[in-house]
C-alpha cells in the first residue's frame, strides 16, 4: 500500500526530539491545537478566542491560517501579513500561544517578526524538499516548535526527510501531524487516515510525537469525534481541530469546522489510553495473547516458505512451456475466491485483497526471476 515503507529504517541523521511533556504538556495530557481554518477578520479571531477562553478549553496553541494555499485561483487565499498583527493582539488579550502555517522563507521571517510561538508545515509544502529547506534555513537558531504534516500522498520518505531537515538545523521541538492523504477510493472521509503511514514514521523515528488533524481527515464536523478518538486509541499524543465561532459563515472549509461549544463537548468526551499497562494481571494476559500470536506468525511464515517453493515450480513449468508469468484469469479466480472465503469468516474484503496482492506480487517476482535465467 505504501511503496516506500521498506526503505526508511536508516534515517540520514540522528533526530533528537524533546518529549512533549518537557516543553508543552503534562504527562498523560493531550496536546490540543485549535482555532479557525483561516484568519478572516480581527472580529472573527476575537470572538473565537473569547469563546474558547470563556469555556476554559485547554488549548495549547491557537491556530489560524494566514496564507491559504488553494488548488485553484479566485478562492479565499488568506488575509496575509495583517492577520499576524491580529494574532499578536489576540495573544496579548487572551494569553493564547499562536501557531500558523508557513510555506516559504518569507512566511517564516514574518512569523519571527510577529513573535509567532510555533509554526506548522502544510501537506503541500512537506512534499517539496526545496521549500522545507528554505523554511528550515529561515528559522535557523530559533528552536521554535515545528509541526510537520504528512505529504498529500503517502510517501513516508518525504515526511521523514522534512523532519530530518529541521533536525539537522538543531531543532528539537518537532512534532508530526497526520492530516490524512488524498485517495481515489470511496470512503466516508475527505482524506484517507493513512494510519499505516504514521506507524511507518514511528518505526523510523520512535521518539517523534504524533498528533492527528481530524478536521482534514473527516472533512465533515459530524465525523471529527470518531477520527479523534481513533487516533487516541492508536497512541497519538494530541489533536489539531479547526474551530470557528460561527462555522456556517467561514470563508474556507466551513463543513469541517466546529464551534467552541462543540469542541468542548468532543474534548471532554475523548477517552485517553495508556501506552503501558500499570496492572500486572493485564500485562500477564497480554503476554499470553502475544505468545499465541507469535506461534501463529511462525506457522504463517512456514506456510509462506512452502508457497514460495510451489511458485518456483510454477515458474519452472512456465519457462519450460513458454508461458507468460501473469495470468489474468487465474489472478481474478484467486482474488474472488479468497474474498468469498474471507467473508465467510467475517474478514473484510479490503484485508483479503491487500493480503492477496502481497502474496501475488511475491509469486510474480519469483516466477519472473526464473524466466529471466538463461535468457
N, C-alpha and C positions, 0 to 999 in steps of 0.2 A: 504494500500500500504506500509506504514511504520509501522511495528507492535509495535514498542516501543513508539509511539508518545503519548500514553495515560498516560505514567508513568514518565514524566520528569518535571512536573511542580514545584517540590520542590528541587531545587539544593542543594547539600550537603553542600556547603559553600557560603558565601556572596562573590560574584565576583565583585570587584571594578576595573573598567576598565576606563582608560583615553580616552576621545573622541579624534579622530584623529587630529582635528584642534588644540588640546592642545599641540601636540608634533611633528607633521609632515606636516599636510596640512593646508591650509587656509579654512575658511568656504566656502562651495559650490564649493570646488575643489576636483577633483577625485584624489585618491592616485594611482600612476602609478608605477608598478614594471616591469622591462623589462631587457632583456639580453638573452644570448643563453641558450638553454636547458642544455648544458654541457660545461664546460671549456675543450677545446681540445688542445689549444696551447696558448702561450702568444700573438702571432701574431693575432690569431683569436679574442681573447678578446680585443686586442688593436684596431683592425680595427672596430669592432662592437662599442666599446665605442667612438672611434673617430667620426664615422658617427653619432651616437646619439648626441654627443656634437655639431657637426657642424650643424646639423639640428635643434638644440635648442629644442630637445624633453624634456618635463617637467618630467624627470624621478626622482622619489624619492629614489628608490633603484635599483642598477644594480645587476641582478641575474645571477648566473651560478651554475650548479650542479657540485660539486667536486667529490662526490661519487654517482654513478648511480645504484640504485638497479634494477637489471634486472631479469625478470621472469626465464630466463634460462641462464646458463653459456656460456662463449665464445663470449658474446656480449661486446660492449664497456661499461665498468663499471666505467669510470671516470679516472682522472689522479691522484687523491689523493692529498696529502699534498702540493706538489709543485704548484698546482693550487691556493692554498691560498696565496702563495707568489706573484703569478701573479696578483691576485685581489688587494693585498696591493699596488703593483706598479700602477695598473690602478686607484686606489683611489687617489694616490698622483698626478698622471698625469692629471686626468680629474675631480677631485673633485666629484666623484660619490660614494655615500654610497653603501656598498656591503651587499648582503644577500645571504645566502647559505642554503641548506637543511642539517639538522643533523639527524642522525638515531640512534645514541648511545652516550654514555658518552665521548668516545674518540673523536668523531667528535665535540662535544660541547666544550671540552677542547682545541682542536686545533682552533676552532672559536675564543675563548678568546685569545689564544696565538697570533693570527694574526690580532687582533683588528677588526674582522668582525662586522659590525654595526647592523645586525639583522639576525635572523635565521627563517627558516620555518620547520615545522614538516610535513613530507610527508604522503600520504594516507595510505601506508602500516604500517608506524610507529604509526599513530594515532590509528590504530586497535589493538595495542599491549600495554596495560597499563604498563607492566614491562619496556618497552623501554621508554615510555613517562616519567615515574617517574625517570628513570635513567638520562634522559636528564635534567629534572627539577632540580634534585639534583646537577648535574654538573654545571648548570648555576646559582645556588643559589647565592644571593647577587649581581647579576649583573644588574638586571632590564633591560636587553637587550630586545628590541622588539621581540616578538614571534608570528609568523603567523602559524596558525594551520589549515591544510587542513582536509576536512571531510574524514572519513574512506572509503575504496574502496566500501564497501557495505553500504546501507542506514540505519545505526544504530546511531540514534541521541544520545543514551546513551554514546557510545564510544567517540563521538565528544565532548559532554558536559563534560565527565569525563576527557578528555585530557586538556580541558581548566581549569577545576577546580584544576587539579594537579599543574598547574603553578600559579593559583590564590592563592592556599594555601601556596605557597612559597613567596607570596608578589608581584608577577609580576602584573603590571598594564597596561603595553603596550602590550595587547593581541589582536590579530585580527584573525578572522576566514576566511578561504578561501574555497569557493565552487569550487571543481575541477571536479564535476560530479561523478557518481557511475557506476560500472560495471552493465551490463544489458544483458538479453537474448533475448530481443525483437528486431525487425528490425526497426532501426531509422537512421536518416541521420548522427548522430553524433557518435564520438568514444565512448563517455560516456553519460549516461543519465544525463541531467542537474540537476535532483533531486531538483527542486525549493522548493517543499514542505518540504524537509528535512531542508532547510535553514530557512523556516518560523517556523518550529518546534523549531529550535535552538533559533531563535529570540524571540519566545514566552517564552521560559525558561529564556533567558538572553537578555532582551530588549536593554541593553546598549552595546552589543557586536558589534563592527564594522565588516562588512562582505564585502569581496572582491570576485570577480569572476576570475576564471582561464579559460578563453575561449579557450586557446590553447589546454588544455587537454580535455575539453568538446567537442570541434569541431573535433579535430583530422585532420582537413584539413584547410589550410590557407584561402580558399575562404569562409569559414563559420564563421571565427573568428569574423568578424564585427557584424553579426547579433546576435551572442551569447552575445557579449559585450554589445550591445545596449539593448538587452532584460534584461540583469542583471541590467543595469542602470534604465530601466523603472520600474523594480521591487524594486528599492530603494537601490541597492548595492552602496558602497562608493568608489569603485576603481576596478582596473583590474590588473592581472598579465599576461603579454603577452610575449611569447618567441620570441626573436629577434636575428638574426644571420646575419652577414654582407653578407654571401652567403649561404642561407639555403640549396641549392641543394647539397652542399658538406658536410653538417653536418653529424656527426657520430652517432647521435641519433635523432629520431623524426623529420626528415627533413620536412615531409609533413605539420607539424603544426607550423613551424617557419616562421616568416615574415622577410624581410629585413627592415632596418631602414626607408627607404622611404615609404614602405607600412604601417609601423607602424604609421608614422607621418600622413598619409592620414586618417587612421582609427581614430586616436586620435582626429584629427581636425573635423571629421565628427560626433563624438559622441554627442548626444544631452542630456544635463543634465536635470534632472527633479527635481521639488521642492517637498519636503515631506509635506509641509504645504502650502495651498493656501494663497496668500497675497492679494486676491481680495475678498471683502465682497459679491459681487454678485455670484462669483464662489462658495464661501463657502455656501451661502444660497441654491444654486441649488443642491450642494452635499447633504445637509441636507434633501432636499425634496426627492431626489433619495433614500437616505438611509432609510428614513421613509417608503418608498414603499417596500424596501427590507425587513425591519423589519416586516411589515404586512404579506408579502408573507411567510417569515420564520415561523411566528406564525401559519399560515394556514398549512404549511407543517408539523409542529410538531403535530398539532391536527390530521392530517391525519395519521401520524405515530402511534399515540395512537390507532386509530381505526384499523390500520393494525395489530398492536401487539395483540389487543384483538381477532381478527379473527385468528391469528396464534395460540393463546391459544386454541380456539375452535377446530382448526385443530389438535392440539396436543392431546386434549382430545379424539377426534374421532379416531386418530391413536392408542392411548393407548387402547381404548375400543375394537378395532378390530384387535389388534396385528399387526400393520403395521409399517414398518421402517420409521424413520424420513426423511432420504434423499431419494428423488425420482428423479432419473436422468432424466427421460423423461419430468417430469414437470419442472425441472430446465432449461433444454435446451429450452423448449417451452417458458418459461418466458424470458430467455435471448434473444432468437431470435426475439420474438415478440416486446420486448421493444426496441431493436436495430432498428428494422424496423420503429417503431413509432418515435423514436428519429431522424432518418434520414429524415423522412417526414417533420420534423420541424427544420432541419439543426442543430441538436445536434450530436456531434461526437460519434462514436461507443465506443471509449475509455471512454468517460464521462459516457455514459449509462451503460457500463459494470461495471465500478467502482461503480456506484450507486447501480446497481442490486446486486453486490457482498456484499455490506454493508447491504442492506435490507435482503438478503438471509441468511447471517451469523446470523443476529439477530433473524430471524424467526426460523432457525435451533436450536439456543440456547434455545429459548422459548419452542419449542416442545420437545427438549431433556430433559430439566429440568422437564417437565410434565411427560414424560415417566419414569423418574427415581423415581418419587414419588410413594411410596408404594411398591417398588421392594425390 
